[in-house]
Structures are given as structure tokens and as C-alpha cells.
Amino acid sequence: MNAPTNTACTPNLGIVEISTGVRSGRFTARAMVESALARIARLDGEVGAFTTVTVERALARADAIDARHAAGKPVGALAGVPFGAKNLFDIAGVVTRAGSKINRDNPPATRDATLIERLEAQGAICVGALNMGEYAYDFTGENVHDGPARNPHDLAHIPGGSSGGSSSSVAAGFVPLSLASDTNGSIRVPASLCGIFGLKPTFGRLSRARTFPFVASLDHLGPMTRSARDLALAYDVMQGPDPDDASCSERPAQSILFELGRGVEGLRIAVAGGYFTQSGNAEAFEAVERCARALDASEVVEVPHAEIARAAAFLITTTEGGALHRERLQRRAHDFDPAVRDRLIAGNMVPATWVAHAHKFRHWFRSEMHRIFERIDIILAPATPCRAPRLGQTTMEVGGRTMPVRANLGLYTQPISFIGLPVVTVPLWQENERLPIGVQIIAPAWREDLALRAAWALETAGIARAPIANLG
């Protein structure tokens, strides 16, 4: 066997290339991790993606994988792949901040979150915790305690939130994989603004064990990568029931990676009309049109009362989030980001009857979407109404109207996560534009395979792509 060729350790390598190289002996896991750590050390001062870098843990893990490989033992489907996790995931030995000041007083986690354990069981290597909006109540990625994560494609712009560090770390080429959460759009919005691929699975598909919650009835966890193939591979190894999470489905794992090649032949693909063609800028709708042409999607479907679904999602979010943080608000209100604090306080004042109506509408809306998916396999919709706003920008011009940034970046994502449907966000670029914009590929519950097949088809056709930011 030839000696490992570690000069090829560049940020352009994806999950499949790294793991294949490590298993074949072309690369070592240590070289992959050292390359990632060196790039983080050199460039993350500008980007602000990481809040903790676990250097010793990562190198020890890499050496253990290399030792297993040298001994002829299996090293896993993700051998040597560095990844980061949003800092609401427990990482053993690290305090789980959840983007807050208050949580820093907690002791370090004693065990990894289930999804981290599952990735590392297949040879992946956690290199640290990632920046996020406080307690995940955020769409911009600007954290008042740790400083903002920045969009690597233009550092004067936001990465989106609340998983801002998760998206910027992948777009910057620090890691080919990150873990994130999505309650109202916190995977899909930053994936759109940073130009990467993101998967919000069906509600309950991936375990939430040992992660800090936001809204129990809406929280999803998922991966972010730079290709649809990498997204499918990461998703495959994280699936399965978990006795540590009562909300996790008992459905068996469904391998998707080798389904990608089936493409979209025979799939019934439509574009979301009505609400999803309003309140956005031209670039959002043009991106959907490009995807629709590439996938031969000519039908338009109306998503009934999507605006009410969004309002109901707001109600459930603010009341459940407010209840979760009530004690912290009473004891340490001054330690919250004021913008987060005020919304959580407001959530504690919402009449219970309003929340009951929101849940009742949720049941009706889910049934209506189920009926649509009896005749349609995939729906395309914008992921964000515009490209990434600038850091510190409080209002944006969208669809001829001035809107608050923080409240409205998720106006297309909230109606979908409200009923837990699986969505892949794919990144599109226009010529001479420095910033990307994303499109949601929405599938029926438990059919992540359909969304990922469509994403793969768009990527192989050259429509969707996720280039690494040019940071020097």
C-alpha cells in the first residue's frame, strides 16, 4: 500500500471524498483534522463560526481511527470527516451554551448528544461547538454574547440563524458537515443565505436527546453540507429510534444515499403558488423558476392559508419558548439579549385560548397538506425572501415593502416546519452576484428520499452548487 498522501487535505474535500480517502489509506484521519483545525485557527477570527474548538479531543479521536485502520479494523462510513455542532448540542467536556450568557454557568456536558455519538460511531470527528442565536430564537446569526457569525461569501452580511455558525463553518470550508437545529427555519434560512445544502427532516425522525430545547413541538435537528450526496450520507447514519428521546420515531432507518441516482423520473413536482409568490424579491422567485424548469415542474399548487400557518407557528413558538424560560426570565432577565427577552416575556402573556386555536388549526393544516401530497410528490418554494442582509441591518426591502429583518427572514419556512414536513434547501447563484439564495424542496412526511433525489438532480445538472467562500 502506498503511503498516505496528505498534501491533498484541502477545504474542497467533501464527506464522501474524505471518508473514501481515509478508508483507502490515501489520507490519514489526523491529516484531515489538522487541516480543518489549521483553517479554523487562521480564518475563524473573521468568520466567528466556532465558540469552542475541541483540539485535543479531535486529534485523539483521529489518532484512534488511524490506529484502527492500521490494524485492519473497520473505521466507519464517515472515517476522518471533521464536523462541528451548533452549541445547543451536548459535547462531553464542553458547556452547552445554547447561544446564551446564562447557560455558561452550567457544568460541562458529561455525554455527547445522540447525533454526535452516531456520527462518531461511523468515524466522524467533532472539532467543536458552533455559534448560534441566543436560545435559537433568531433568524440572523448575530449573537450579542459571542459576537456575530458572518457570511463567509461577504463578511459584511449575516449568515442567517439561528444556526449561523453551522452554515458559515461549512460555507467557509472549515468542515464539510455541521449539525444544526430548525424550529421555524433555522437550517433552511442560513443554508439559503450561505449557499449550502441543508436538510430539515420530518419531525421526530432524528433524535433530539441531549440537546437544549427551544419549542418541543416544533424542534427538528439536521445536517448541513456542501452537496446533496454528503447530506444523504450524514442523514443515513443518524437515523433510527432512540430510547433517550420519547419524541423520536420508532420507524426503522431508511438508507437514501444509493437512491439518489434514481433522479426525479416519474415524480410529480409542483411549484407553491399564492402565499409563496408574494412578499419576496425577484431573486427568490427566479431561483424557484430555475429549479422548476430543470425538474420539468409546470404545475402550481396552492398551499391553503399558509399565512395563518405562519401566524399559528409564531404563537406556539413564543408561548412554548416563554414557558421554557420563565424561571430564567424571573431570575436573570438582564442577562438575555433584549430582543430575545422581550419576545419570551410576550409569550408568557398570550391567552391560552389563542394557543388552543393555533394547535387546532395545525391539525387542519396538516390534513390539507396530506391531501395535496396524495397527488404531488414534491413542492418547490423559496427558502428566503431575499439574499443575506447586512450585519446590523434591522429592516429590509422585500416585495416593495419595508419589513423587519429578524421577524421575516423565515416567512417561507415557518408554514412548513409548523407541520413537520421534510425539506432540503438547495443553493443557487446568479452570475455576478456575490451572495446566493436557496430553494426549498418540500416532500411528504417521512419521504426525505424524494427531496434528496430532487436536490441531487439539481446539483448534477449544475443548477444547485455550494462553492467554498474565497477567504484567502
Sequence and secondary structure as in RCSB ss.txt:
>XXXX:A:sequence
MNAPTNTACTPNLGIVEISTGVRSGRFTARAMVESALARIARLDGEVGAFTTVTVERALARADAIDARHAAGKPV
GALAGVPFGAKNLFDIAGVVTRAGSKINRDNPPATRDATLIERLEAQGAICVGALNMGEYAYDFTGENVHDGPAR
NPHDLAHIPGGSSGGSSSSVAAGFVPLSLASDTNGSIRVPASLCGIFGLKPTFGRLSRARTFPFVASLDHLGPMT
RSARDLALAYDVMQGPDPDDASCSERPAQSILFELGRGVEGLRIAVAGGYFTQSGNAEAFEAVERCARALDASEV
VEVPHAEIARAAAFLITTTEGGALHRERLQRRAHDFDPAVRDRLIAGNMVPATWVAHAHKFRHWFRSEMHRIFER
IDIILAPATPCRAPRLGQTTMEVGGRTMPVRANLGLYTQPISFIGLPVVTVPLWQENERLPIGVQIIAPAWREDL
ALRAAWALETAGIARAPIANLG
>XXXX:A:secstr
     GGG  TT  HHHHHHHHHHTSS HHHHHHHHHHHHHHHHHHH  EEEE HHHHHHHHHHHHHHHHTT   
 TTTT EEEEETTB  TTS   TT SGGGGS   SS  HHHHHHHHTT EEEEEE  SGGG  SS   TTT    
 TT TTB   SSSHHHHHHHHTTS SEEEEEESSSTTHHHHHHHT EEEE  TTSS  TTB  S TTT EEEEEE
SSHHHHHHHHHHH S  TT TTS        GGGGGGTTTT  EEEE GGGGSS  HHHHHHHHHHHHHTT  EE
E  TTHHHHHHHHHHHHHHHHHHHTHHHHHHHGGGS HHHHHHHHHHTTS HHHHHHHHHHHHHHHHHHHHHTTT
 SEEEEESSSSS  BTT  EEEETTEEEEHHHHTTTTTHHHHTTT  EEEEEE  TT SS EEEEEE  TT HHH
HHHHHHHHHHTTSS        
